[in-house]
Amino acid sequence: MPVAATSTFDLLRTEIAGIEVEKIVSQFGTPCYVYDMQMIRRRVEDLSMFDTIRYAQKACSNIAILDRLRRLGVVVDAVSAGEVRRALAAGFDPHSNPPGIVYTADVFDREALDLVAERSLHVNCGSPDMIEQLGAVSPGASVTLRINPGFGHGHSQKTNTGGPQSKHGIWHMDIDRCLRLADMHNVAITGLHMHIGSGTDLEHLSQVCQSLERTAEQIGRTLTTISAGGGLPVPYREGQSYVDLEQYYALWDQTRKRLEQRFGHPLRLEIEPGRYLVAESGFLIAEIRAVKQMGENTFYLLDAGFNDLARPILYGAYHPISITHRGGVAPSERIDVVVGGPLCESGDIFTQEEGGFVAKRSLPPARVGDFLILEVAGAYGFVMASNYNGRYRPPELLIEDGTVHCIRRRETFEDLISGETIPPVAT
């Protein structure tokens, strides 16, 4: 397992998971997403000390990925009716122990509430109102409370899910109200979840554990599960470190054991990773379609844009980049370049910082027809893809045991307009 290990990234790449990049492109074209199943397996193994690994499928929700995670003993979190149905299609059993599917959200839309009631799903409530609404349709249900402890953490303000500026979770001062609502509506509070944002450090984590422990004491002996939440970081830049998982687990395990002593019964310890399980497995392969000199700036312009990978334009997110030269030519020098896409938006830049400031990256010289790979792109990549500018969403490929599987075909024009109709003209 990675224990505070640091990352290294190569600027030149010829293969992904043992398969030549040019071979992948010759069969499936560009842009395309590629996932390395062996990396996903490795990250699942890292977290095997936890009683339950509950995958936050919003990070990468293709049903093939969900199926493989299920076969590895992972269960899932779903944030919408669509994600619940994805999990069911991938074979998860909502009534297993622990539940194969947990619905986690801050609200019930009407479809989600109907589906939760129909399938008797366990719910991770992010608002007191959800307890009342669930009790009305599923009396006797059990729930987890997702608590906002009044503080948060995140690599970007947009990924900080704790504190008074965040919409997420039940405010820590509302616990008594939740207990009263649960009693009124015959709902049992059996789980406690505290998720404060993406990224973590051990000093900050100790504060989270202390806050969860205080909240657990308020709820009492009905608790059977506590969750460490998600947000485990992965390295995106050279030299960044993983969290020390042994220390991370030890903090949560100590919290769990103190609560077990108070309550007099065992507690299951869950973790809810999304990005950690899939980010490093993912690659977005694009073709360089133009090399432009704009004053002092050299641009590599790709056939992939923020419609394919939105993290840079949303968060100023940094992704490692590598180049594959056609025919294997590998010049040793480097040049500073700006990497952008094909969209008619000035913000369609992959090398930008938070706030939209354009940045340069030192990369090997490349020509039109070479390939540029955006790496660590398995989390919040395809799932945020759109059809902006009338562009087709790319295919998703899974490399498993030396074989490339197409797990989502490239969209077509027929897909693009499949839900649209032209109404008759009034006469």
Secondary structure, DSSP 8 states (H G I E B T S, - for coil): --BS-B----SB-SEETTEEHHHHHHHH-SSEEEEEHHHHHHHHHHTTTSSEEEEEGGG---HHHHHHHHHTT-EEEESSHHHHHHHHHTT--TTSSS-SEEEEES---HHHHHHHHHHT-EEEESSHHHHHHHHHHSTT-EEEEEEE-S----SSGGG---STT---SEEGGGHHHHHHHHHHTT-EEEEEE----S---HHHHHHHHHHHHHHHHHH-TT--EEE--S------STT-B--BHHHHHHHHHHHHHHHHHHHTS--EEEE--SHHHHGGGEEEEEEEEEEEEETTEEEEEES--TTT--HHHHH-----EEEE-GGG------EEEEEE-SSS-TT-BSSEETTTEE--EEE----TT-EEEEES-SSSSGGG---GGG-----EEEEETTEEEEEE----HHHHTTT--------
